[in-house]
């Protein structure tokens, strides 16, 4: 059985909840950044592939 008073236990619970909440927020923020970077990578790869096709088309027409 716990020897902590209810107010101490509540403060510890609130601190734990706040810690989990901030970690959750941080993870969501990081997830959003990751998704943004992935979209940027996809866009850059598409541009690179288009340039490659343009170069190959230019070489084959000569």
Phi and psi restraints in degrees (range 20) as a CNS / XPLOR table:
assign (resid 1 and name C) (resid 2 and name N)
       (resid 2 and name CA) (resid 2 and name C) 1.0 -74.3 20.0 2
assign (resid 2 and name N) (resid 2 and name CA)
       (resid 2 and name C) (resid 3 and name N) 1.0 142.0 20.0 2
assign (resid 2 and name C) (resid 3 and name N)
       (resid 3 and name CA) (resid 3 and name C) 1.0 -98.0 20.0 2
assign (resid 3 and name N) (resid 3 and name CA)
       (resid 3 and name C) (resid 4 and name N) 1.0 -0.4 20.0 2
assign (resid 3 and name C) (resid 4 and name N)
       (resid 4 and name CA) (resid 4 and name C) 1.0 -74.3 20.0 2
assign (resid 4 and name N) (resid 4 and name CA)
       (resid 4 and name C) (resid 5 and name N) 1.0 144.2 20.0 2
assign (resid 4 and name C) (resid 5 and name N)
       (resid 5 and name CA) (resid 5 and name C) 1.0 -74.4 20.0 2
assign (resid 5 and name N) (resid 5 and name CA)
       (resid 5 and name C) (resid 6 and name N) 1.0 158.9 20.0 2
assign (resid 5 and name C) (resid 6 and name N)
       (resid 6 and name CA) (resid 6 and name C) 1.0 -57.6 20.0 2
assign (resid 6 and name N) (resid 6 and name CA)
       (resid 6 and name C) (resid 7 and name N) 1.0 -37.9 20.0 2
assign (resid 6 and name C) (resid 7 and name N)
       (resid 7 and name CA) (resid 7 and name C) 1.0 -67.8 20.0 2
assign (resid 7 and name N) (resid 7 and name CA)
       (resid 7 and name C) (resid 8 and name N) 1.0 -37.4 20.0 2
assign (resid 7 and name C) (resid 8 and name N)
       (resid 8 and name CA) (resid 8 and name C) 1.0 -66.7 20.0 2
assign (resid 8 and name N) (resid 8 and name CA)
       (resid 8 and name C) (resid 9 and name N) 1.0 -42.8 20.0 2
assign (resid 8 and name C) (resid 9 and name N)
       (resid 9 and name CA) (resid 9 and name C) 1.0 -62.6 20.0 2
assign (resid 9 and name N) (resid 9 and name CA)
       (resid 9 and name C) (resid 10 and name N) 1.0 -42.4 20.0 2
assign (resid 9 and name C) (resid 10 and name N)
       (resid 10 and name CA) (resid 10 and name C) 1.0 -63.7 20.0 2
assign (resid 10 and name N) (resid 10 and name CA)
       (resid 10 and name C) (resid 11 and name N) 1.0 -40.8 20.0 2
assign (resid 10 and name C) (resid 11 and name N)
       (resid 11 and name CA) (resid 11 and name C) 1.0 -64.1 20.0 2
assign (resid 11 and name N) (resid 11 and name CA)
       (resid 11 and name C) (resid 12 and name N) 1.0 -41.4 20.0 2
assign (resid 11 and name C) (resid 12 and name N)
       (resid 12 and name CA) (resid 12 and name C) 1.0 -64.6 20.0 2
assign (resid 12 and name N) (resid 12 and name CA)
       (resid 12 and name C) (resid 13 and name N) 1.0 -40.8 20.0 2
assign (resid 12 and name C) (resid 13 and name N)
       (resid 13 and name CA) (resid 13 and name C) 1.0 -64.0 20.0 2
assign (resid 13 and name N) (resid 13 and name CA)
       (resid 13 and name C) (resid 14 and name N) 1.0 -42.5 20.0 2
assign (resid 13 and name C) (resid 14 and name N)
       (resid 14 and name CA) (resid 14 and name C) 1.0 -65.5 20.0 2
assign (resid 14 and name N) (resid 14 and name CA)
       (resid 14 and name C) (resid 15 and name N) 1.0 -39.3 20.0 2
assign (resid 14 and name C) (resid 15 and name N)
       (resid 15 and name CA) (resid 15 and name C) 1.0 -65.3 20.0 2
assign (resid 15 and name N) (resid 15 and name CA)
       (resid 15 and name C) (resid 16 and name N) 1.0 -41.9 20.0 2
assign (resid 15 and name C) (resid 16 and name N)
       (resid 16 and name CA) (resid 16 and name C) 1.0 -64.1 20.0 2
assign (resid 16 and name N) (resid 16 and name CA)
       (resid 16 and name C) (resid 17 and name N) 1.0 -43.7 20.0 2
assign (resid 16 and name C) (resid 17 and name N)
       (resid 17 and name CA) (resid 17 and name C) 1.0 -62.2 20.0 2
assign (resid 17 and name N) (resid 17 and name CA)
       (resid 17 and name C) (resid 18 and name N) 1.0 -43.4 20.0 2
assign (resid 17 and name C) (resid 18 and name N)
       (resid 18 and name CA) (resid 18 and name C) 1.0 -64.1 20.0 2
assign (resid 18 and name N) (resid 18 and name CA)
       (resid 18 and name C) (resid 19 and name N) 1.0 -38.9 20.0 2
assign (resid 18 and name C) (resid 19 and name N)
       (resid 19 and name CA) (resid 19 and name C) 1.0 -64.1 20.0 2
assign (resid 19 and name N) (resid 19 and name CA)
       (resid 19 and name C) (resid 20 and name N) 1.0 -45.0 20.0 2
assign (resid 19 and name C) (resid 20 and name N)
       (resid 20 and name CA) (resid 20 and name C) 1.0 -64.8 20.0 2
assign (resid 20 and name N) (resid 20 and name CA)
       (resid 20 and name C) (resid 21 and name N) 1.0 -39.0 20.0 2
assign (resid 20 and name C) (resid 21 and name N)
       (resid 21 and name CA) (resid 21 and name C) 1.0 -63.5 20.0 2
assign (resid 21 and name N) (resid 21 and name CA)
       (resid 21 and name C) (resid 22 and name N) 1.0 -44.9 20.0 2
assign (resid 21 and name C) (resid 22 and name N)
       (resid 22 and name CA) (resid 22 and name C) 1.0 -67.7 20.0 2
assign (resid 22 and name N) (resid 22 and name CA)
       (resid 22 and name C) (resid 23 and name N) 1.0 -36.0 20.0 2
assign (resid 22 and name C) (resid 23 and name N)
       (resid 23 and name CA) (resid 23 and name C) 1.0 -66.0 20.0 2
assign (resid 23 and name N) (resid 23 and name CA)
       (resid 23 and name C) (resid 24 and name N) 1.0 -41.0 20.0 2
assign (resid 23 and name C) (resid 24 and name N)
       (resid 24 and name CA) (resid 24 and name C) 1.0 -62.5 20.0 2
assign (resid 24 and name N) (resid 24 and name CA)
       (resid 24 and name C) (resid 25 and name N) 1.0 -45.1 20.0 2
assign (resid 24 and name C) (resid 25 and name N)
       (resid 25 and name CA) (resid 25 and name C) 1.0 -62.3 20.0 2
assign (resid 25 and name N) (resid 25 and name CA)
       (resid 25 and name C) (resid 26 and name N) 1.0 -44.2 20.0 2
assign (resid 25 and name C) (resid 26 and name N)
       (resid 26 and name CA) (resid 26 and name C) 1.0 -61.3 20.0 2
assign (resid 26 and name N) (resid 26 and name CA)
       (resid 26 and name C) (resid 27 and name N) 1.0 -42.4 20.0 2
assign (resid 26 and name C) (resid 27 and name N)
       (resid 27 and name CA) (resid 27 and name C) 1.0 -66.1 20.0 2
assign (resid 27 and name N) (resid 27 and name CA)
       (resid 27 and name C) (resid 28 and name N) 1.0 -39.8 20.0 2
assign (resid 27 and name C) (resid 28 and name N)
       (resid 28 and name CA) (resid 28 and name C) 1.0 -62.9 20.0 2
assign (resid 28 and name N) (resid 28 and name CA)
       (resid 28 and name C) (resid 29 and name N) 1.0 -41.8 20.0 2
assign (resid 28 and name C) (resid 29 and name N)
       (resid 29 and name CA) (resid 29 and name C) 1.0 -62.2 20.0 2
assign (resid 29 and name N) (resid 29 and name CA)
       (resid 29 and name C) (resid 30 and name N) 1.0 -44.4 20.0 2
assign (resid 29 and name C) (resid 30 and name N)
       (resid 30 and name CA) (resid 30 and name C) 1.0 -65.7 20.0 2
assign (resid 30 and name N) (resid 30 and name CA)
       (resid 30 and name C) (resid 31 and name N) 1.0 -37.3 20.0 2
assign (resid 30 and name C) (resid 31 and name N)
       (resid 31 and name CA) (resid 31 and name C) 1.0 -63.4 20.0 2
assign (resid 31 and name N) (resid 31 and name CA)
       (resid 31 and name C) (resid 32 and name N) 1.0 -41.4 20.0 2
assign (resid 31 and name C) (resid 32 and name N)
       (resid 32 and name CA) (resid 32 and name C) 1.0 -63.5 20.0 2
assign (resid 32 and name N) (resid 32 and name CA)
       (resid 32 and name C) (resid 33 and name N) 1.0 -42.6 20.0 2
assign (resid 32 and name C) (resid 33 and name N)
       (resid 33 and name CA) (resid 33 and name C) 1.0 -63.7 20.0 2
assign (resid 33 and name N) (resid 33 and name CA)
       (resid 33 and name C) (resid 34 and name N) 1.0 -41.4 20.0 2
assign (resid 33 and name C) (resid 34 and name N)
       (resid 34 and name CA) (resid 34 and name C) 1.0 -62.2 20.0 2
assign (resid 34 and name N) (resid 34 and name CA)
       (resid 34 and name C) (resid 35 and name N) 1.0 -44.3 20.0 2
assign (resid 34 and name C) (resid 35 and name N)
       (resid 35 and name CA) (resid 35 and name C) 1.0 -63.6 20.0 2
assign (resid 35 and name N) (resid 35 and name CA)
       (resid 35 and name C) (resid 36 and name N) 1.0 -39.2 20.0 2
assign (resid 35 and name C) (resid 36 and name N)
       (resid 36 and name CA) (resid 36 and name C) 1.0 -64.0 20.0 2
assign (resid 36 and name N) (resid 36 and name CA)
       (resid 36 and name C) (resid 37 and name N) 1.0 -44.6 20.0 2
assign (resid 36 and name C) (resid 37 and name N)
       (resid 37 and name CA) (resid 37 and name C) 1.0 -65.0 20.0 2
assign (resid 37 and name N) (resid 37 and name CA)
       (resid 37 and name C) (resid 38 and name N) 1.0 -38.3 20.0 2
assign (resid 37 and name C) (resid 38 and name N)
       (resid 38 and name CA) (resid 38 and name C) 1.0 -64.0 20.0 2
assign (resid 38 and name N) (resid 38 and name CA)
       (resid 38 and name C) (resid 39 and name N) 1.0 -41.1 20.0 2
assign (resid 38 and name C) (resid 39 and name N)
       (resid 39 and name CA) (resid 39 and name C) 1.0 -64.3 20.0 2
assign (resid 39 and name N) (resid 39 and name CA)
       (resid 39 and name C) (resid 40 and name N) 1.0 -39.0 20.0 2
assign (resid 39 and name C) (resid 40 and name N)
       (resid 40 and name CA) (resid 40 and name C) 1.0 -66.1 20.0 2
assign (resid 40 and name N) (resid 40 and name CA)
       (resid 40 and name C) (resid 41 and name N) 1.0 -41.3 20.0 2
assign (resid 40 and name C) (resid 41 and name N)
       (resid 41 and name CA) (resid 41 and name C) 1.0 -61.7 20.0 2
assign (resid 41 and name N) (resid 41 and name CA)
       (resid 41 and name C) (resid 42 and name N) 1.0 -45.0 20.0 2
assign (resid 41 and name C) (resid 42 and name N)
       (resid 42 and name CA) (resid 42 and name C) 1.0 -60.2 20.0 2
assign (resid 42 and name N) (resid 42 and name CA)
       (resid 42 and name C) (resid 43 and name N) 1.0 -42.2 20.0 2
assign (resid 42 and name C) (resid 43 and name N)
       (resid 43 and name CA) (resid 43 and name C) 1.0 -63.6 20.0 2
assign (resid 43 and name N) (resid 43 and name CA)
       (resid 43 and name C) (resid 44 and name N) 1.0 -44.5 20.0 2
assign (resid 43 and name C) (resid 44 and name N)
       (resid 44 and name CA) (resid 44 and name C) 1.0 -65.6 20.0 2
assign (resid 44 and name N) (resid 44 and name CA)
       (resid 44 and name C) (resid 45 and name N) 1.0 -38.6 20.0 2
assign (resid 44 and name C) (resid 45 and name N)
       (resid 45 and name CA) (resid 45 and name C) 1.0 -64.2 20.0 2
assign (resid 45 and name N) (resid 45 and name CA)
       (resid 45 and name C) (resid 46 and name N) 1.0 -39.7 20.0 2
assign (resid 45 and name C) (resid 46 and name N)
       (resid 46 and name CA) (resid 46 and name C) 1.0 -63.9 20.0 2
assign (resid 46 and name N) (resid 46 and name CA)
       (resid 46 and name C) (resid 47 and name N) 1.0 -42.7 20.0 2
assign (resid 46 and name C) (resid 47 and name N)
       (resid 47 and name CA) (resid 47 and name C) 1.0 -61.3 20.0 2
assign (resid 47 and name N) (resid 47 and name CA)
       (resid 47 and name C) (resid 48 and name N) 1.0 -42.6 20.0 2
assign (resid 47 and name C) (resid 48 and name N)
       (resid 48 and name CA) (resid 48 and name C) 1.0 -62.8 20.0 2
assign (resid 48 and name N) (resid 48 and name CA)
       (resid 48 and name C) (resid 49 and name N) 1.0 -43.6 20.0 2
assign (resid 48 and name C) (resid 49 and name N)
       (resid 49 and name CA) (resid 49 and name C) 1.0 -64.3 20.0 2
assign (resid 49 and name N) (resid 49 and name CA)
       (resid 49 and name C) (resid 50 and name N) 1.0 -39.3 20.0 2
assign (resid 49 and name C) (resid 50 and name N)
       (resid 50 and name CA) (resid 50 and name C) 1.0 -63.2 20.0 2
assign (resid 50 and name N) (resid 50 and name CA)
       (resid 50 and name C) (resid 51 and name N) 1.0 -43.0 20.0 2
assign (resid 50 and name C) (resid 51 and name N)
       (resid 51 and name CA) (resid 51 and name C) 1.0 -62.8 20.0 2
assign (resid 51 and name N) (resid 51 and name CA)
       (resid 51 and name C) (resid 52 and name N) 1.0 -40.5 20.0 2
assign (resid 51 and name C) (resid 52 and name N)
       (resid 52 and name CA) (resid 52 and name C) 1.0 -62.1 20.0 2
assign (resid 52 and name N) (resid 52 and name CA)
       (resid 52 and name C) (resid 53 and name N) 1.0 -45.0 20.0 2
assign (resid 52 and name C) (resid 53 and name N)
       (resid 53 and name CA) (resid 53 and name C) 1.0 -64.6 20.0 2
assign (resid 53 and name N) (resid 53 and name CA)
       (resid 53 and name C) (resid 54 and name N) 1.0 -39.5 20.0 2
assign (resid 53 and name C) (resid 54 and name N)
       (resid 54 and name CA) (resid 54 and name C) 1.0 -62.6 20.0 2
assign (resid 54 and name N) (resid 54 and name CA)
       (resid 54 and name C) (resid 55 and name N) 1.0 -41.6 20.0 2
assign (resid 54 and name C) (resid 55 and name N)
       (resid 55 and name CA) (resid 55 and name C) 1.0 -66.3 20.0 2
assign (resid 55 and name N) (resid 55 and name CA)
       (resid 55 and name C) (resid 56 and name N) 1.0 -43.6 20.0 2
assign (resid 55 and name C) (resid 56 and name N)
       (resid 56 and name CA) (resid 56 and name C) 1.0 -65.1 20.0 2
assign (resid 56 and name N) (resid 56 and name CA)
       (resid 56 and name C) (resid 57 and name N) 1.0 -39.3 20.0 2
assign (resid 56 and name C) (resid 57 and name N)
       (resid 57 and name CA) (resid 57 and name C) 1.0 -65.2 20.0 2
assign (resid 57 and name N) (resid 57 and name CA)
       (resid 57 and name C) (resid 58 and name N) 1.0 -38.6 20.0 2
assign (resid 57 and name C) (resid 58 and name N)
       (resid 58 and name CA) (resid 58 and name C) 1.0 -66.8 20.0 2
assign (resid 58 and name N) (resid 58 and name CA)
       (resid 58 and name C) (resid 59 and name N) 1.0 -37.9 20.0 2
assign (resid 58 and name C) (resid 59 and name N)
       (resid 59 and name CA) (resid 59 and name C) 1.0 -69.9 20.0 2
assign (resid 59 and name N) (resid 59 and name CA)
       (resid 59 and name C) (resid 60 and name N) 1.0 -41.1 20.0 2
assign (resid 59 and name C) (resid 60 and name N)
       (resid 60 and name CA) (resid 60 and name C) 1.0 -72.1 20.0 2
assign (resid 60 and name N) (resid 60 and name CA)
       (resid 60 and name C) (resid 61 and name N) 1.0 -23.9 20.0 2
assign (resid 60 and name C) (resid 61 and name N)
       (resid 61 and name CA) (resid 61 and name C) 1.0 -81.4 20.0 2
assign (resid 61 and name N) (resid 61 and name CA)
       (resid 61 and name C) (resid 62 and name N) 1.0 -17.0 20.0 2
